[in-house]
């Protein structure tokens, strides 16, 4: 996990040093903010999200944004099966209620390119593309059942996986130093994931997802 965080930090620093014209950090081009969003994950569910972000202007037509998204936990109501401990008990199998809780957080680094308006105009529309690091934990709770039956319970799992973001956004100036933003994105798994419980890598379980988010950001340094 520490290695993944270091890679993310290096990626952010790399964007600032990619071109000599961006090498000198200008705090007046930095704005901070946050908002609310809605994420939907295939085969998992949907949830509200709290978003905080920093936005840095690169030039008249482009900027980058680093955001952190906290997802309210999602719960799936499922069914588990318990088997009788002896052939003398009937039925040989019973159903047990199971609640599967999925908690997700992610950090995204997106590049914005304006095709309507510019970064510092009162209105603009941009395309976005970037990468994200998603951390997901899965746990289950089970309903009461007859102790004459045995239930194979699933162990709690924690995953870390990379995602790719694509989408559109808009920026509207509300007043001096304050802007409204709104974005719509899709995301999908970029590579293998890491299971922190078993210490192994495997297929990335982060499912395809879509999101919409809106909020405000404020320039503290102008």
Secondary structure as the mmCIF struct_conf table of DSSP 4:
data_model
#
loop_
_struct_conf.conf_type_id
_struct_conf.id
_struct_conf.beg_label_comp_id
_struct_conf.beg_label_asym_id
_struct_conf.beg_label_seq_id
_struct_conf.end_label_comp_id
_struct_conf.end_label_asym_id
_struct_conf.end_label_seq_id
HELX_RH_AL_P HELX_RH_AL_P1 UNK A 2 UNK A 17
BEND BEND1 UNK A 18 UNK A 19
HELX_RH_3T_P HELX_RH_3T_P1 UNK A 20 UNK A 22
BEND BEND2 UNK A 23 UNK A 24
HELX_RH_3T_P HELX_RH_3T_P2 UNK A 27 UNK A 29
STRN STRN1 UNK A 30 UNK A 41
TURN_TY1_P TURN_TY1_P1 UNK A 42 UNK A 44
STRN STRN2 UNK A 45 UNK A 59
TURN_TY1_P TURN_TY1_P2 UNK A 60 UNK A 61
STRN STRN3 UNK A 62 UNK A 71
HELX_LH_PP_P HELX_LH_PP_P1 UNK A 72 UNK A 73
STRN STRN4 UNK A 74 UNK A 84
BEND BEND3 UNK A 85 UNK A 86
TURN_TY1_P TURN_TY1_P3 UNK A 87 UNK A 88
BEND BEND4 UNK A 89 UNK A 92
STRN STRN5 UNK A 93 UNK A 116
BEND BEND5 UNK A 117 UNK A 117
TURN_TY1_P TURN_TY1_P4 UNK A 119 UNK A 120
BEND BEND6 UNK A 121 UNK A 122
STRN STRN6 UNK A 123 UNK A 142
TURN_TY1_P TURN_TY1_P5 UNK A 147 UNK A 148
STRN STRN7 UNK A 149 UNK A 151
HELX_LH_PP_P HELX_LH_PP_P2 UNK A 153 UNK A 156
STRN STRN8 UNK A 157 UNK A 175
TURN_TY1_P TURN_TY1_P6 UNK A 176 UNK A 177
STRN STRN9 UNK A 178 UNK A 195
TURN_TY1_P TURN_TY1_P7 UNK A 196 UNK A 199
STRN STRN10 UNK A 200 UNK A 202
BEND BEND7 UNK A 203 UNK A 203
STRN STRN11 UNK A 209 UNK A 218
BEND BEND8 UNK A 220 UNK A 220
#
